[in-house]
């Protein structure tokens, strides 16, 4: 990781942490446990990859940072909700996330479900608030784009296919589609959110979508590699899960060496989509390289 990317990611993480803490305040009433679980899920960890994409895209289009930060928090709230539900016994049944107990282990299953529900619905409230943008049509476009990315045709649909993968063999095409939906759709929203906020022209939005497509697949291939080659100490979560369940992954279908080479190629292709932005997109190029080099 380059020094400039490391610094930029750290700055993003700090800003998002502060903004999320304000959006998710502590409560004293009977719903206090719910808010505590929401904060536990959303604060104190994570790569903040999706907020980073939102903020970098927004900077390229000269979007007010306070507005961009709200959109960044919204996508992170959806991401965190997805992790809470993904870790549940009915899904992946994980007890470790980001190096600490998962939400249903720290609290209980019912509270974890409700915390995920509240994070998801709260994200749309953040986007719909005039503080995110003065133009109602921009806010509506953000809400629609996030709904498409997070719903049955995006992340949730991908999770359903992932569950089916435990019961039937999927080929490379099916695995690619699964990951485009489960992981790539939300990354795609994050990459284009800044352009939506900045009312950018279509060619620039298309370039960012192309970048996100390659980045998302490279990210997932690296995740699959880490599940095989990484350690729990490095990743902050249980490894070897997919092999234990007999699930097809990029690594099981391609082998580690081919998967690593393909991830590298996808990262290069992602970066190439940024050519029209010149130096303004250098940090996004650095991110594409980091995605395939990371160990967590």
Residue pairs with C-beta under 8 A, 6 or more apart in sequence:
1 9
1 286
1 290
1 293
1 294
2 286
2 290
4 282
4 283
4 286
5 283
5 286
5 287
5 290
8 52
8 56
8 283
9 47
9 48
9 52
12 48
12 51
12 52
12 55
12 72
13 46
13 48
15 55
15 69
16 48
16 51
16 69
16 72
16 73
16 76
17 43
17 44
19 69
19 70
19 72
19 73
20 42
20 43
20 73
20 76
20 77
21 39
21 43
23 73
23 77
23 122
23 126
24 35
24 38
24 39
24 42
24 43
24 122
25 35
26 32
26 35
26 36
26 39
27 34
27 35
33 107
33 111
34 111
34 114
34 115
34 118
36 107
37 103
37 106
37 107
37 111
37 112
37 114
37 115
38 115
38 118
38 119
38 122
40 103
40 106
40 107
40 115
41 80
41 81
41 83
41 84
41 103
41 115
41 116
41 119
42 76
42 77
42 80
42 119
44 98
45 98
45 99
45 100
45 236
46 76
46 79
46 80
46 98
47 294
47 296
48 76
49 187
49 190
49 219
49 287
49 291
50 72
50 75
50 76
50 79
50 186
50 187
50 190
51 69
51 72
51 73
51 75
51 76
51 190
52 72
52 287
53 187
53 190
53 191
53 193
53 194
53 212
53 284
53 287
54 68
54 71
54 72
54 75
54 190
54 193
54 194
55 65
55 68
55 69
55 72
55 194
56 194
56 281
56 283
56 284
56 287
57 190
57 191
57 192
57 193
57 194
57 195
57 198
57 208
57 284
58 65
58 67
58 68
58 71
58 193
58 194
58 197
58 198
59 65
59 68
59 194
59 280
60 194
60 195
60 198
60 277
60 280
60 281
61 194
61 195
61 197
61 198
61 199
61 200
61 204
62 198
63 194
63 197
63 198
66 131
67 131
67 132
67 133
67 197
68 193
68 194
68 197
70 126
70 127
70 129
70 131
70 132
71 126
71 127
71 132
71 142
71 193
71 194
71 197
72 190
72 193
73 123
73 126
74 123
74 124
74 126
74 127
74 132
74 142
74 146
75 123
75 146
75 186
75 189
75 190
75 193
77 119
77 120
77 122
77 123
77 126
78 119
78 120
78 123
78 146
78 150
78 155
78 186
79 186
80 119
81 115
81 116
81 117
81 119
81 120
81 123
82 116
82 150
82 155
82 159
82 186
83 97
84 102
84 103
84 104
84 112
84 115
84 116
84 119
85 91
85 112
85 113
85 116
86 92
86 94
86 159
87 93
87 94
87 95
87 97
87 102
87 103
87 104
87 112
88 104
88 109
88 112
88 113
89 104
89 109
91 159
91 163
92 241
94 102
94 237
94 238
94 241
95 101
95 102
95 105
95 238
96 102
96 232
96 236
96 237
96 238
97 103
97 236
97 237
98 236
98 237
99 236
99 237
100 106
100 236
102 112
103 111
103 112
103 115
103 116
104 111
104 112
107 115
120 150
123 146
124 143
124 146
124 147
126 132
127 139
127 142
127 143
127 146
128 139
128 143
129 139
130 136
130 139
132 139
132 142
133 139
133 142
133 197
135 199
138 196
138 197
138 199
141 196
142 193
142 196
142 197
145 189
145 192
145 193
145 196
146 189
148 154
148 185
148 189
149 155
149 185
149 186
149 188
149 189
150 156
150 185
150 186
150 189
151 157
152 160
153 181
153 185
154 181
154 185
154 186
155 181
155 182
155 183
155 185
155 186
157 181
157 182
158 178
158 179
158 180
158 181
158 182
158 183
158 185
159 182
161 170
161 174
161 177
161 178
161 181
161 182
162 178
162 182
162 247
164 170
165 175
165 178
165 247
165 248
166 245
166 246
166 247
169 248
170 178
170 248
171 248
171 253
172 250
172 253
172 254
175 248
175 249
175 250
175 253
176 217
179 216
179 217
179 220
179 250
180 213
180 216
180 217
183 216
183 219
183 220
183 223
184 212
184 213
184 216
184 217
184 220
185 216
187 212
187 215
187 216
187 219
188 209
188 212
188 213
188 216
190 212
191 208
191 209
191 211
191 212
191 215
192 205
192 208
192 209
192 212
194 200
195 204
195 205
195 208
196 205
203 276
204 276
204 277
207 273
207 274
207 276
207 277
208 273
210 270
210 273
211 270
211 271
211 273
211 274
211 284
211 288
212 270
213 270
214 266
214 267
214 269
214 270
214 271
214 273
214 288
215 266
215 267
215 270
215 287
215 288
215 291
217 263
217 266
218 263
218 264
218 266
218 267
218 270
218 288
218 291
218 292
219 291
220 250
221 250
221 251
221 259
221 260
221 262
221 263
221 266
221 292
222 263
222 291
222 292
222 294
224 242
224 249
224 250
224 251
224 259
225 251
225 256
225 259
225 260
225 263
226 234
226 235
226 239
226 294
226 295
226 296
227 235
227 239
227 240
227 241
227 242
227 243
227 249
227 251
228 239
228 240
228 242
228 243
228 251
228 256
229 256
230 239
230 295
230 296
231 239
232 238
232 239
234 295
234 296
235 295
235 296
236 296
242 249
242 252
243 252
250 259
250 262
251 259
254 262
260 292
263 291
263 292
264 292
267 288
267 289
267 291
267 292
268 288
270 288
271 284
271 285
271 288
271 289
274 281
274 284
274 285
277 284
